[in-house]
Amino acid sequence: MTVKSCEKVEKSQVALTVEVSAAEFEAAIEKAYQKMRKKINVQGFRPGKAPRKIIEGMYGAEVFFEEAINIAFPEAYEAAVKEKELQVVGYPTVEMVGECTKEGFTFKATAPVYPEVTLGQYKGLSAPKDEVKVTAADVDERLKQLSDRNTRLVSVDREAKEGDTAVIDFEGFLDGKPFDGGKGENHSLELGSHSFVPGYEEQVVGMKAGEEKDIDITFPEDYHADLAGKAVVFKVKVHEVKEKEVPTMDDEFAKDVSEFDTLKELKADLKKKITEERQKDADRAFADTLMDQVAEGITADIPDAMVEAQCHQFLDNFKMQIAQQGIPYDQYLKLTGMDEAKLLEDAKEPALRQVKMDLAVAAIIKAENIEASDEDVEAEFQKLADQYSMDLEMVKKYLHADQVKDQIVSQKAVDIVVESATATKPEKKTAKKSTAKKTTKKAETAETAEGAEDTESAESQEQPAEKDAE
């Protein structure tokens, strides 16, 4: 293999002209013959036993050329990339130069490479940063959440009212006939939750255990096509009525839900935790805003392949997200009327932002000669083990040291930007609702926010299907 030329072209691409020698091509032809001979029938020979010379005599010397080129190309291309020390970031486009003969062949491979990056300002920046405040109402809200988690449902012998949970059997009838998805048994329905179609729960209010009732419902016009706007009857039987038994907010409650002896101590701890959480959020938002500025300030001829690869990474992440929520990807596409091409197209803008962010972080690491020592890596492993209450060796089993090292140097790069920056007071918020989304640093992606919105869309599309069963 001989590299005839190596030229830079637009969009951070390199054009390699590579010559494969006669000896290299001959070796590839022999491999092609060994691979293809079993599929070539030659009279007088058992399958796969015909000599190469016989086959070439029958079909021409070029019979194995195409397969031989496919065999020789990858090795020659990879050797050329290594020789020229290129950092390739995508697949090449390839064209033949001249004719292919037994003396070998020449090809031209144009490949996207990691771009040259020029940093703009990354020290001495400024950005707004929220001042962390925690009010008594914030603490009370957190207490309410604790109370809700410790609230019990107890049976009561009275009529059901809003806020109660009714355990019911039900079956829906359209024109006197049961319809699909309209039946349930021993279903716990929280009255006032609006989980059933409008008008349903309101008619269960007032029923007692053992009582049966016909409920008349007209489905909304925007419901499923087969039931939209239709008047139906649900036959409902109440088995049990339960009310919430809310714990008293006192010292005994504090002992039950925490390690503290008094409600005052619990409130103080909650305030401390809320403050820490909000401070982390404010710090993260501050860093994100600064890194957005750094990313926008770089100069780089970014190859399309890097953006496309990031788009596909976003899509793969989103597929995992919805799979974890029990939504099959194909079903999501049907429910939302989306297709993969549209998802990838929508991902281009956030993908470009993320690529710029990654390039900026890498450029800072290079400019500042940032490294991660073995001690840094070991400390990070221990931090992760403590954070997730896992055995240290188990964490090391699932996370490679190189991954942890990359995270450490990236965070050090961000820290350099943050520590040299000035925090300013945020502008006063107006009544106008902002729809802007932030781009996070390297360890996170802009696609996460979009994926969450897409997931919500999928869930809202699924709601009518769930209501069919109600």
N, C-alpha and C positions, 0 to 999 in steps of 0.2 A: 504494500500500500504506500502510495506517495501522494502527499498533499501538494497539488500543483499551485493552488492559490487559496488565500483566506482573506475575504474582503468584507468590510462592514457595509451594511446597507441600511435603509430607513427602518424606523420602528424597532431599533435595537435588535437587528437581525444580522447574521453572519452567513455569507455565501462561501461554502467550501467546495472546491473542485478537487476531486480525488480520483486517482488512477489505481485500478486494481491490476496487478501484474499478471503475466501469462501463467506463472507457477501458482499463484493464488487462485486464479480462475480455474486452472486445471484441477486443483484440489476440490473446488466447489462443484465442478462438473462431475467428478467421481462420486461425491456425496449425493448429488442429484440422481445419478444413475442408480446408486444403491437404494435410494428412496423410491424411485419410480419403476424399477424393473419388474416388480411383482404385478404391476397393472398393465404391462405390455406383453401381448401374446405374440410369440414367434413360432411359426410352424417348425416342428422337429425338436423343440425344447420345452421342458416342463416350465410352468409359470415361475418367473423370477430367476431362471437359470440361463437365459440367453445372454451371451457376452455383449459387452458394451459396443465393441466394434461391429458386431452383426446388426445391432439395433440402429447404430448411427449410419450403417450402410443402407439400411432399409428406409429410414426416415430422414436422413440428412444429419450432418455434423451438428446442426443447431438444435436438434431435438431436445437436448437437456439445458440449453442456454438460459431460458427464462427461469427455470427452477434454480439453476446455478447462480444467477444474478440475485435472486431472493435470498439465497444462502450466504453469498459473499458480502452483500451490502451491509447488513447490521454490524458485522465484525470490522469492516473497513471504515464505516462511519464512526463507530465508537472509538476506534484507534485514532482517527483524525481529530476527533473532539478532544481526546486526551492529549494528543501531541500538541495541539494549539492551546491547551489549558482553557477551554471554553466552559462557561457555566450555562449550559443549555436549560431552558425553562419550558420547552414544548416540543412537539413533534416536528420534524423537518418536512419540507416539500422537496421532492426529488425529481430530477429530470436527467435523462441520458445525454451525454455529450458525444456525438459521433456514433459510429456503429460498434456493435459488440462482435468481436472475432475471437478465435482461439488464443489470440495474443493478449486478451483481456478486454477491459472496458473502462470508460471514464464516466463519472456521474457528478452532478452538481447538486448539493444539498443546501437548502436555505433554511436555517434554523433560528428561532428566537432565543436570545441570550439575556442573561441578567443585565439590566441597564446600568449605565453609569449614572450615579446619583450625585447631584450637587445640593448640599444642605443650604437652606436659608437660615434665618435667625432661629435658634433653638434655646438660647439663654437670654434671661432678662425680659421674658414676655410677661404679659399681664392678662388676667381674665377675672370675671366676676366669680365670687364664691359666697354661697349662702351662709349666713350666720345661724348656727344651730340653737334652736330654742325648744324647750319642752315645757308644756303647760300642765296644769292639774287635770285639764280635760283629756290630754293625751294619756296620762297615767290611768285615769278612770276608764278610758276606752280599752286599754290593755287589761285592766282588771275585769272589765266586762267580758273580754274574750276568754279569760281564765274561768270566769263564772259560767259562761256558756258551755265550755268544755266539761265542766263539772255539774252541769244541770242534768237531773234525772227525769225520766218520764214515768209518772205513776198513774195507775188506773183510777178513774173517778166515776161515780154513779150519778151522772147528770147529763143534761143536754150539752152537745159539743158547741164550743164557741171558737172564734178566731184565735189562733195561736195554739190551739189544741192539736193533737194528732189523733186521727180517726183510723182505726184498722178496719178496712172494708173489703167486701167482695163486690165486683161490678161487672156488668156486661152491657155492651152497647148494641142497639137495634136501629137499623135504617129500613124504613117501610116495613117494619115488623120482622125483619130478618137480621140475625147477628152479622156484624161486619168484622173483617179481619183486623186484629190488633186492638179490638175493643173490649177485651176481657182480662180480668185480673182477680187474684184471690189473696186474701190476707195482706193487702197492700196498705202500708203505713203512709197516710196522706196528711201532711201538715197543712192545716187550714190557714189560708192567708199567704201561702208560699207561692201561689200562682203557677204551680208546676203542671196543673191540668188546664184544659181549655177554659176560656173566660165563661163565668156563670156557673161552673160546676161546683167549685168548692163552697161558694156562697149558699148553695142549696143543701149541702151536707151540714152546714151550721144549723144547730137546733135539733139534730137527730141524736138518739140515745142508743146505747148498746142493745142489740136485739131487734132494733127497728129496721124496717125495709121501706124503700121509697123509690118511685119513678122520677127521674130527673130529666127535664126537657132541656136540650141544648141545641143551639144553632151554631154550626162551625163558622169561623170567620171566612170571609171571601178569599183571603190569601192563604188558606190552608191547603193541604194536599188536594190535588185535582179531583180525586174520587169522593172527597167529603166536603170540599169547599162550598160554603153557603148552605149546606144540607141541614135539615132539622132531624135530630135523632133523639132516641130515648135511652137513658141509662138506667138499668135496674140495679139499685144499690142496697147492700145490706151492711149495717154497722155491727162489727163484732165487739169492739172495745173503744172507749174514749179515754185518752191519756192527756194529762196536763203536765206542764213543766214545773218541777220542784226546784226553784232557784235557791242556791245556798245563800245564807245570810253573810253579808260582807263584814266579818269581824275577825278577831284574833284566831278563832278556831279555824276559820276559812284559810287564813294565812298558813297555819300549821299543816292543814290538809294538802295544800297545793304547792308548798315550798319548804325550804329548810329554815324558814324564819318563824319566830314565836309570836310576832305581833304584826298587825296589819300595817302599822307605820313603817316597820322595817321592810316589809314586802314592797310598799309603795316607793320607798327610797331606792330599793334595788331595781325596780321597774324603771324608775326615772333615769337611773344610771345606765341601764341597758339601752333604753330608747335613745339617750344622748349619744352613746357610743355608736349605735346603728346609724343615726342621722349624720354623725361626724364622718363616718366611713363613706356614706353616700355623698356627702358634700365634698370630701376629699377626692372621691372617684370622679365626680362630675367636673371638678376643677381640673384634674389631670386630663380628663377626656377633652375638655375644651382647649387646653394648652396643646395637646398632641394633635388636635384637629388643625391648629394654626401651623404647627411644625410640618404636618403632612402636606398642607396646601402650599407651603413655602418651598418645597423641594423642586428641583428641576430634573426631569428624567424623561427620556423617550420610552415610555412604557409599552412593551409588546402586547398585542391583543391576546396572545396565548396566556399571559399571566392573569388577565382579567377573566378570561373564559374559564380558566382552571379554578379561580376563586368563586365564580358563579356556580360551578358544579359542586364545589365544596359546600357552599351555602345550601344548595338543593339537597345534598346528601344529609346535612345536619337537620334540615327541615323534615326530611323523610323519617329520620330517627325520632324527632320530636313528636310527630303525629302518631307514629307507631307506638311510642310509649304511652300515648293517651288512648290507645285502642282504636285508632282510625286508620283503616287500610288506605294506602296511598291512592290506589285506583278509585276507591270510593270517594275520597276527598276530591279528586279531579271531577268526578261525575256530579257531586253535590254542588260544587262551586262553579261548574261550567268552565273550568280552567283547563289548560293543557300544559305540558312540560315546557314547550317552546316559550309560552307566555311567562311562565315562572322564571325561566332563565333570562328572558328579556328584562323583566322587572328587577332582576338581581344585578343587572349591569352597573347601575349607578352606585349602589352600596358596595359592590365588589371592587370598583375602581377606587373608592375611598379606602377600603381595607388594604388594597395593594399599596396605595400611597403610604398608608400608615406603617405597613410592614417595611417598606423601603426606607422610610424615615428613621424608624427604630434601628434598622440594620446599619444605616449610615452613621448614626450617633455612636453605636457600638464601635464601629471602625474608627471614627474620628477621635473618640476618647480612649481607645485601646482597652475597652472594658473586658474583663475576664471573670470567670467564676472558679474559685479554688475548690479543691476536694472538700475542704472544711465547709465551704458555702453549701455545697451540694448535700453533704451529710446533715447539716443543720436544717435544710429545707425538707429533706426526707423526714426528719424527726418532727418538724413543725406539722407536716401533713398527717403523720401518724397520730399526733396528739389531737389535731383538729377533728379527725374522723374516728377517733378512738379505735385505731387499727394497730396491729402488730407492725413494728418497723420493717421486718423482713417481708411481710406481706405487701406493704406499700412498694418496696423495692422490686417485688416480683411483677407488679402491675405497671410500674412507671420506670422507664429506662433513664439512666443517669444523664444521657445526652439531652433528653427532653427537659429534665429538671434544670440542667445547666443553661439551656436556651431560655427558659422562663426567668432564671435569675438574672442573666445579662440583660434581657429585655427590660425587666423591672428596674435594674440599675440605670438603664438609659432613660427611662421615664422619670426616675427620681432626680436625675441631673437637671432635666427640664423643669420639674416642679420646684425643686429646692432653690433654683435661681429666679423663679417667677414672683410676681407681685399680685396679691389677691386684692381685687377691688370690690366695692359694694355693688350688688346686683341692682339693675334698674327696677323701679317700682312696677309691680305687675299690673297690667290693665285687664279689663273685662274680656278682651279678645282672647279666645282660646288658641293656644299655639299648637300646631300640628307637626312641628319640627322634631326629628329624631336624631339622637346623638350617635356618633360613631365611637366605639370603644377602642381601647388599645389592643395590642397584638393578641393577647390571650383571649380576647372576646371578639364577637363579630357583629356587624350591623344587621346581619341576616337574622339574628336571634329575635330582635324586636319585630321585624317583618314577619318572621315565622310565627311569633306569638299572635300577631294580628290575623294571619292566615288561619291559625288554629282556631281562634275565636270565631272566625267566619264559618269554619267547618262545623263548629259546635252549634252555632246558631242555625245552620242549615239542617242539622240533625234534630233540632228540637221538635219539629212537627212529626218526625218519624217516631220519636219517643212518645209524643202525645197520642199517636194512634193506639198505643197500648193502654192508654188511659181512657 
